[in-house]
């Protein structure tokens, strides 16, 4: 599966819209689930899709732009390390954390996990947007 820059850009733009839409619904009252569940679930689903596309894009970009061979033998941690070394991403430890939460999101869905994954999606967005900017420049 090949991921082009336009597909990744579309996913990032959709994620930006989803985050903005969900942020508008946060009431200023403590102790209340601040985001309606359906909006939060939408942001999480878009995070999953965008993370998957970004990971595939990173791997393809590294194959085309570096001397690293045998990507099928590398772990995601290795791939994010090489992406950092190639100045494609800035924080490989963040990307490893995003990867772990992406796995959690696909295994079970409960409200506690949903709240955590939503927060991770908010952290992921500026990182993927930064990567996209680096590729486009």
Backbone as a printed PyTorch tensor [residue, N CA C, xyz], in Angstrom:
tensor([[[  0.8400,  -1.1760,   0.0000],
         [  0.0000,   0.0000,   0.0000],
         [  0.8840,   1.2370,   0.0000]],

        [[  0.6920,   2.0720,  -0.9650],
         [  1.4880,   3.2750,  -1.0760],
         [  0.6720,   4.4690,  -0.5860]],

        [[  1.2810,   5.2670,   0.2600],
         [  0.6250,   6.4570,   0.7920],
         [  1.3270,   7.6720,   0.2130]],

        [[  0.5970,   8.4630,  -0.5450],
         [  1.1590,   9.6840,  -1.1060],
         [  0.9860,  10.8530,  -0.1650]],

        [[  1.6990,  11.9040,  -0.4520],
         [  1.6470,  13.1060,   0.3830],
         [  0.2320,  13.7010,   0.4020]],

        [[ -0.4840,  13.6190,  -0.7240],
         [ -1.8330,  14.1880,  -0.7710],
         [ -2.8010,  13.4350,   0.1410]],

        [[ -2.6880,  12.1030,   0.1610],
         [ -3.5460,  11.3170,   1.0530],
         [ -3.2530,  11.6310,   2.5160]],

        [[ -1.9720,  11.7280,   2.8450],
         [ -1.5980,  12.0440,   4.2200],
         [ -2.0670,  13.4510,   4.5850]],

        [[ -1.9120,  14.3770,   3.6800],
         [ -2.3490,  15.7570,   3.9330],
         [ -3.8590,  15.8040,   4.1710]],

        [[ -4.6240,  15.0620,   3.3860],
         [ -6.0780,  15.0080,   3.5770],
         [ -6.4310,  14.4540,   4.9490]],

        [[ -5.7350,  13.4010,   5.3650],
         [ -5.9950,  12.8050,   6.6790],
         [ -5.6590,  13.7900,   7.7980]],

        [[ -4.5510,  14.5030,   7.6660],
         [ -4.1540,  15.4870,   8.6800],
         [ -5.1690,  16.6260,   8.7340]],

        [[ -5.6300,  17.0700,   7.5820],
         [ -6.6420,  18.1350,   7.5550],
         [ -7.9420,  17.6850,   8.2030]],

        [[ -8.3480,  16.4450,   7.9420],
         [ -9.5580,  15.9090,   8.5630],
         [ -9.3860,  15.8130,  10.0740]],

        [[ -8.2070,  15.4040,  10.5080],
         [ -7.9450,  15.3200,  11.9420],
         [ -8.0300,  16.7010,  12.5830]],

        [[ -7.5070,  17.7030,  11.9010],
         [ -7.5760,  19.0770,  12.4190],
         [ -9.0330,  19.5200,  12.5750]],

        [[ -9.8590,  19.2290,  11.5810],
         [-11.2820,  19.5710,  11.6540],
         [-11.9680,  18.8450,  12.8060]],

        [[-11.6720,  17.5660,  12.9700],
         [-12.3100,  16.7710,  14.0260],
         [-11.9180,  17.2830,  15.4100]],

        [[-10.6460,  17.6030,  15.5800],
         [-10.1980,  18.1260,  16.8770],
         [-10.8540,  19.4720,  17.1560]],

        [[-10.9000,  20.3350,  16.1570],
         [-11.5330,  21.6420,  16.3380],
         [-13.0090,  21.4910,  16.6830]],

        [[-13.6910,  20.5710,  16.0170],
         [-15.1130,  20.3520,  16.2930],
         [-15.3390,  19.8150,  17.6940]],

        [[-14.4850,  18.9130,  18.1330],
         [-14.6690,  18.3460,  19.4750],
         [-14.2940,  19.3630,  20.5420]],

        [[-13.3020,  20.1910,  20.2770],
         [-12.8710,  21.1820,  21.2640],
         [-13.9600,  22.2220,  21.5080]],

        [[-14.7640,  22.5070,  20.4980],
         [-15.8530,  23.4740,  20.6570],
         [-16.9240,  22.9900,  21.6230]],

        [[-16.9430,  21.7030,  21.8910],
         [-17.9980,  21.1230,  22.7260],
         [-17.5770,  20.9200,  24.1800]],

        [[-16.4220,  21.4090,  24.5650],
         [-15.9370,  21.2040,  25.9350],
         [-16.5590,  22.2540,  26.8520]],

        [[-17.3900,  21.8320,  27.7890],
         [-17.9440,  22.7930,  28.7470],
         [-16.9050,  23.1480,  29.8150]],

        [[-17.0640,  24.2580,  30.4200],
         [-16.1370,  24.6970,  31.4710],
         [-16.6320,  24.2440,  32.8370]],

        [[-16.9850,  22.9760,  32.9430],
         [-17.4390,  22.4240,  34.2040],
         [-16.5790,  21.2250,  34.5460]],

        [[-15.9480,  21.2300,  35.7100],
         [-15.1370,  20.0770,  36.0980],
         [-16.0180,  18.8700,  36.4100]],

        [[-15.3900,  17.7180,  36.4080],
         [-16.0250,  16.4470,  36.7840],
         [-17.1360,  15.9940,  35.8420]],

        [[-17.1810,  16.5410,  34.6630],
         [-18.1380,  16.0810,  33.6590],
         [-17.3260,  15.6580,  32.4500]],

        [[-17.6720,  14.5200,  31.8700],
         [-16.9810,  14.0860,  30.6660],
         [-17.0770,  15.2250,  29.6520]],

        [[-15.9580,  15.8800,  29.3610],
         [-16.0210,  17.1390,  28.6250],
         [-16.3580,  17.0120,  27.1440]],

        [[-16.2200,  15.8480,  26.5840],
         [-16.4510,  15.7250,  25.1510],
         [-17.5330,  14.6900,  24.9210]],

        [[-18.5590,  15.0550,  24.1970],
         [-19.5620,  14.0380,  23.8900],
         [-18.8850,  12.8130,  23.2820]],

        [[-19.3110,  11.6720,  23.7110],
         [-18.6460,  10.4280,  23.3270],
         [-18.5240,  10.2290,  21.8240]],

        [[-19.5260,  10.6150,  21.0870],
         [-19.4780,  10.3790,  19.6460],
         [-18.3890,  11.2360,  18.9780]],

        [[-18.2130,  12.4630,  19.4430],
         [-17.1510,  13.3090,  18.8810],
         [-15.7790,  12.7690,  19.2540]],

        [[-15.6580,  12.3440,  20.4960],
         [-14.3810,  11.7720,  20.9360],
         [-14.0620,  10.5120,  20.1340]],

        [[-15.0750,   9.6740,  19.9290],
         [-14.8650,   8.4540,  19.1450],
         [-14.4460,   8.7860,  17.7140]],

        [[-15.0100,   9.8450,  17.1580],
         [-14.6190,  10.2700,  15.8100],
         [-13.1710,  10.6960,  15.7390]],

        [[-12.7330,  11.4720,  16.7230],
         [-11.3270,  11.9070,  16.7600],
         [-10.4180,  10.6910,  16.8980]],

        [[-10.8020,   9.7400,  17.7340],
         [ -9.9920,   8.5310,  17.9340],
         [ -9.8950,   7.7340,  16.6330]],

        [[-10.9920,   7.5740,  15.9440],
         [-10.9810,   6.8230,  14.6830],
         [-10.0980,   7.5220,  13.6510]],

        [[-10.1760,   8.8310,  13.5940],
         [ -9.3350,   9.5850,  12.6600],
         [ -7.8710,   9.4990,  13.0840]],

        [[ -7.6000,   9.5070,  14.3960],
         [ -6.2350,   9.3080,  14.8810],
         [ -5.6970,   7.9670,  14.3960]],

        [[ -6.5020,   6.9020,  14.5610],
         [ -6.0650,   5.5710,  14.1350],
         [ -5.6950,   5.5690,  12.6490]],

        [[ -6.5770,   6.1000,  11.8440],
         [ -6.3590,   6.1170,  10.4000],
         [ -5.1390,   6.9770,  10.0320]],

        [[ -5.0550,   8.1510,  10.6180],
         [ -3.9560,   9.0640,  10.2930],
         [ -2.6270,   8.4980,  10.7840]],

        [[ -2.6070,   7.8860,  11.9600],
         [ -1.3700,   7.2800,  12.4500],
         [ -0.9250,   6.1570,  11.5200]],

        [[ -1.8550,   5.3100,  11.1110],
         [ -1.5120,   4.2110,  10.2030],
         [ -0.9490,   4.7460,   8.8880]],

        [[ -1.5890,   5.7710,   8.3470],
         [ -1.1110,   6.3660,   7.0960],
         [  0.2630,   6.9990,   7.2920]],

        [[  0.4470,   7.7140,   8.4030],
         [  1.7380,   8.3640,   8.6680],
         [  2.8440,   7.3300,   8.8380]],

        [[  2.5650,   6.2410,   9.5280],
         [  3.5720,   5.1860,   9.7190],
         [  3.9690,   4.5630,   8.3900]],

        [[  2.9840,   4.2970,   7.5620],
         [  3.2710,   3.7440,   6.2340],
         [  4.0640,   4.7510,   5.4100]],

        [[  3.6630,   6.0040,   5.4740],
         [  4.3700,   7.0530,   4.7310],
         [  5.8250,   7.1480,   5.1800]],

        [[  6.0520,   7.1240,   6.4910],
         [  7.4180,   7.2040,   7.0280],
         [  8.2620,   6.0500,   6.4880]],

        [[  7.7250,   4.8480,   6.5440],
         [  8.4690,   3.6820,   6.0650],
         [  8.7980,   3.8200,   4.5810]],

        [[  7.8150,   4.2230,   3.7960],
         [  8.0490,   4.3930,   2.3570],
         [  9.0540,   5.5060,   2.0850]],

        [[  8.9410,   6.5940,   2.8340],
         [  9.8550,   7.7180,   2.6550],
         [ 11.2900,   7.2960,   2.9780]],

        [[ 11.4520,   6.5510,   4.0640],
         [ 12.7930,   6.0820,   4.4320],
         [ 13.3650,   5.1460,   3.3770]],

        [[ 12.5250,   4.2730,   2.8220],
         [ 12.9910,   3.3610,   1.7720],
         [ 13.5010,   4.1290,   0.5660]],

        [[ 12.8250,   5.2080,   0.2220],
         [ 13.1810,   5.9850,  -0.9640],
         [ 14.3110,   6.9800,  -0.7190]],

        [[ 14.4970,   7.4240,   0.5070],
         [ 15.4050,   8.5420,   0.7690],
         [ 16.5940,   8.2200,   1.6630]],

        [[ 16.7290,   6.9660,   2.0770],
         [ 17.8580,   6.6030,   2.9260],
         [ 18.4940,   5.3210,   2.4060]],

        [[ 19.5640,   4.9410,   3.0370],
         [ 20.2600,   3.7190,   2.6590],
         [ 19.8500,   2.5270,   3.5150]],

        [[ 18.8710,   2.7350,   4.3850],
         [ 18.4240,   1.6500,   5.2560],
         [ 17.7380,   0.5820,   4.4000]],

        [[ 18.1640,  -0.6480,   4.5820],
         [ 17.5870,  -1.7710,   3.8490],
         [ 16.8510,  -2.6910,   4.8060]],

        [[ 16.0990,  -3.5970,   4.2380],
         [ 15.4170,  -4.6450,   5.0130],
         [ 14.4790,  -4.0740,   6.0770]],

        [[ 13.5700,  -3.2210,   5.6570],
         [ 12.6210,  -2.6210,   6.5890],
         [ 11.7100,  -3.6450,   7.2470]],

        [[ 11.4880,  -4.7580,   6.5860],
         [ 10.6020,  -5.7550,   7.1900],
         [ 11.2040,  -6.3530,   8.4550]],

        [[ 12.5070,  -6.1560,   8.6660],
         [ 13.1690,  -6.6700,   9.8600],
         [ 13.2190,  -5.6510,  11.0030]],

        [[ 12.7980,  -4.4310,  10.7350],
         [ 12.8810,  -3.3740,  11.7340],
         [ 11.6080,  -3.2960,  12.5660]],

        [[ 11.7660,  -2.9160,  13.8130],
         [ 10.6170,  -2.6540,  14.6670],
         [ 10.1390,  -1.2320,  14.4140]],

        [[  8.9520,  -0.9100,  14.9090],
         [  8.4670,   0.4680,  14.7730],
         [  9.4090,   1.4270,  15.4900]],

        [[  9.9760,   0.9900,  16.6130],
         [ 10.9280,   1.8310,  17.3430],
         [ 12.1320,   2.1670,  16.4640]],

        [[ 12.6230,   1.1700,  15.7210],
         [ 13.7380,   1.3960,  14.8030],
         [ 13.3550,   2.3780,  13.6990]],

        [[ 12.1800,   2.1910,  13.1510],
         [ 11.7310,   3.0530,  12.0530],
         [ 11.6180,   4.4960,  12.5220]],

        [[ 11.0550,   4.7110,  13.7120],
         [ 10.9410,   6.0760,  14.2240],
         [ 12.3180,   6.6570,  14.5460]],

        [[ 13.2340,   5.8120,  14.9860],
         [ 14.6080,   6.2640,  15.2190],
         [ 15.2300,   6.7520,  13.9050]],

        [[ 15.0970,   5.9590,  12.8390],
         [ 15.6670,   6.3550,  11.5480],
         [ 14.9570,   7.5950,  10.9960]],

        [[ 13.6680,   7.7100,  11.2440],
         [ 12.9370,   8.9010,  10.7970],
         [ 13.4470,  10.1430,  11.5190]],

        [[ 13.7630,   9.9980,  12.7920],
         [ 14.3390,  11.1110,  13.5520],
         [ 15.7340,  11.4470,  13.0250]],

        [[ 16.5470,  10.4350,  12.7740],
         [ 17.8950,  10.6560,  12.2630],
         [ 17.8730,  11.3160,  10.8770]],

        [[ 16.8010,  11.1010,  10.1420],
         [ 16.6500,  11.6910,   8.8070],
         [ 15.9090,  13.0190,   8.8500]],

        [[ 15.6510,  13.5190,  10.0640],
         [ 14.9360,  14.7890,  10.2800],
         [ 13.5240,  14.7920,   9.7060]],

        [[ 12.9190,  13.6330,   9.6240],
         [ 11.5420,  13.5500,   9.1740],
         [ 10.5840,  13.7970,  10.3450]],

        [[ 10.9500,  13.2970,  11.5200],
         [ 10.1950,  13.5690,  12.7550],
         [ 11.1670,  14.1290,  13.7800]],

        [[ 10.6100,  14.7000,  14.8400],
         [ 11.4610,  15.3320,  15.8500],
         [ 11.5290,  14.5810,  17.1710]],

        [[ 10.5350,  13.7960,  17.4580],
         [ 10.4570,  13.1390,  18.7640],
         [ 10.1130,  11.6640,  18.6200]],

        [[ 11.1040,  10.8130,  18.3920],
         [ 10.7870,   9.3920,  18.1980],
         [ 10.1110,   8.7530,  19.4120]],

        [[ 10.4240,   9.2340,  20.6010],
         [  9.7690,   8.6650,  21.7860],
         [  8.2760,   8.9560,  21.7860]],

        [[  7.8800,  10.1350,  21.3010],
         [  6.4510,  10.4380,  21.1770],
         [  5.7980,   9.4670,  20.1950]],

        [[  6.4680,   9.2520,  19.0610],
         [  5.9010,   8.3730,  18.0380],
         [  5.7710,   6.9460,  18.5570]],

        [[  6.7110,   6.5080,  19.3840],
         [  6.5890,   5.1870,  20.0010],
         [  5.3800,   5.1360,  20.9300]],

        [[  5.1580,   6.2160,  21.6610],
         [  3.9830,   6.2910,  22.5400],
         [  2.7010,   6.2790,  21.7050]],

        [[  2.6780,   7.0210,  20.6060],
         [  1.5010,   7.0170,  19.7350],
         [  1.2260,   5.6040,  19.2120]],

        [[  2.3080,   4.9110,  18.8620],
         [  2.1860,   3.5370,  18.3690],
         [  1.5510,   2.6390,  19.4320]],

        [[  1.9880,   2.7580,  20.6650],
         [  1.4330,   1.9390,  21.7490],
         [ -0.0490,   2.2290,  21.9610]],

        [[ -0.4170,   3.5030,  21.9320],
         [ -1.8270,   3.8450,  22.1080],
         [ -2.6630,   3.4420,  20.8970]],

        [[ -2.0580,   3.4470,  19.7330],
         [ -2.7710,   2.9720,  18.5450],
         [ -3.1060,   1.4900,  18.7160]],

        [[ -2.1850,   0.7090,  19.2660],
         [ -2.4490,  -0.7120,  19.5190],
         [ -3.5700,  -0.8710,  20.5470]],

        [[ -3.5320,  -0.0620,  21.5870],
         [ -4.5800,  -0.1400,  22.6180],
         [ -5.9390,   0.1650,  22.0090]],

        [[ -5.9820,   1.1600,  21.1350],
         [ -7.2700,   1.5670,  20.5620],
         [ -7.8940,   0.4700,  19.7070]],

        [[ -7.0820,  -0.3870,  19.1420],
         [ -7.6330,  -1.4330,  18.2790],
         [ -8.0040,  -2.6950,  19.0490]],

        [[ -7.5560,  -2.8100,  20.2850],
         [ -7.8020,  -4.0380,  21.0520],
         [ -9.0510,  -3.9580,  21.9190]],

        [[ -9.2900,  -2.8170,  22.5020],
         [-10.4690,  -2.6900,  23.3540],
         [-10.9220,  -1.2350,  23.3340]],

        [[-12.1910,  -1.0680,  23.5630],
         [-12.7210,   0.2890,  23.5830],
         [-13.6150,   0.4300,  24.8000]],

        [[-13.1180,   1.1620,  25.7730],
         [-13.9380,   1.5140,  26.9190],
         [-13.7330,   3.0020,  27.1780]],

        [[-14.5400,   3.5690,  28.0120],
         [-14.5030,   5.0230,  28.1860],
         [-13.1910,   5.5130,  28.8000]],

        [[-12.5740,   4.7180,  29.6660],
         [-11.2950,   5.1150,  30.2470],
         [-10.2140,   5.1530,  29.1660]],

        [[-10.1530,   4.0920,  28.3570],
         [ -9.1980,   4.0810,  27.2400],
         [ -9.4950,   5.2090,  26.2680]],

        [[-10.7680,   5.4410,  25.9950],
         [-11.1540,   6.4770,  25.0440],
         [-10.6480,   7.8520,  25.4950]],

        [[-10.7680,   8.1500,  26.7790],
         [-10.2880,   9.4470,  27.2810],
         [ -8.7780,   9.5760,  27.1050]],

        [[ -8.0480,   8.5050,  27.3890],
         [ -6.5890,   8.5350,  27.2350],
         [ -6.1840,   8.6440,  25.7640]],

        [[ -6.8410,   7.8850,  24.9190],
         [ -6.4840,   7.8910,  23.4960],
         [ -6.8370,   9.2330,  22.8700]],

        [[ -7.9240,   9.8410,  23.3000],
         [ -8.2720,  11.1790,  22.8120],
         [ -7.1450,  12.1610,  23.1380]],

        [[ -6.6370,  12.1110,  24.3580],
         [ -5.5230,  12.9980,  24.7470],
         [ -4.2890,  12.7280,  23.8930]],

        [[ -4.0180,  11.4720,  23.6160],
         [ -2.8810,  11.1070,  22.7550],
         [ -3.0980,  11.6430,  21.3450]],

        [[ -4.3260,  11.5610,  20.8510],
         [ -4.6250,  12.0980,  19.5150],
         [ -4.3190,  13.5930,  19.4580]],

        [[ -4.6350,  14.3040,  20.5330],
         [ -4.3320,  15.7390,  20.5820],
         [ -2.8240,  15.9890,  20.5780]],

        [[ -2.0560,  15.1060,  21.2130],
         [ -0.5960,  15.2150,  21.2050],
         [ -0.0200,  14.8240,  19.8420]],

        [[ -0.6420,  13.8560,  19.2140],
         [ -0.1710,  13.3550,  17.9180],
         [ -0.3170,  14.4060,  16.8180]],

        [[ -1.4060,  15.1470,  16.8500],
         [ -1.7040,  16.0580,  15.7540],
         [ -0.5630,  17.0260,  15.4240]],

        [[  0.0020,  17.7600,  16.3820],
         [  1.0950,  18.6720,  15.9980],
         [  2.3370,  17.9440,  15.4880]],

        [[  2.5530,  16.7240,  15.9640],
         [  3.7170,  15.9550,  15.5010],
         [  3.5570,  15.5250,  14.0490]],

        [[  2.3800,  15.0410,  13.6890],
         [  2.1730,  14.6140,  12.3010],
         [  2.1130,  15.8270,  11.3780]],

        [[  1.5780,  16.9270,  11.8800],
         [  1.5360,  18.1490,  11.0710],
         [  2.9510,  18.6680,  10.8210]],

        [[  3.7990,  18.5830,  11.8220],
         [  5.2000,  18.9880,  11.6720],
         [  5.9040,  18.1080,  10.6490]],

        [[  5.6770,  16.8020,  10.7100],
         [  6.2780,  15.9010,   9.7430],
         [  5.8330,  16.2450,   8.3360]],

        [[  4.5530,  16.5100,   8.1710],
         [  4.0100,  16.8530,   6.8820],
         [  4.6600,  18.1390,   6.3440]],

        [[  4.8480,  19.1130,   7.2150],
         [  5.4910,  20.3730,   6.8100],
         [  6.9200,  20.1310,   6.3440]],

        [[  7.6310,  19.2660,   7.0400],
         [  9.0230,  18.9590,   6.6560],
         [  9.0780,  18.3130,   5.2830]],

        [[  8.1330,  17.4400,   4.9970],
         [  8.1280,  16.7360,   3.7210],
         [  7.7550,  17.6940,   2.5910]],

        [[  6.8600,  18.6110,   2.8670],
         [  6.4010,  19.5250,   1.8310],
         [  7.3740,  20.6460,   1.5370]],

        [[  8.3140,  20.8910,   2.4460],
         [  9.2540,  22.0110,   2.2160],
         [ 10.4420,  21.6150,   1.3750]]])
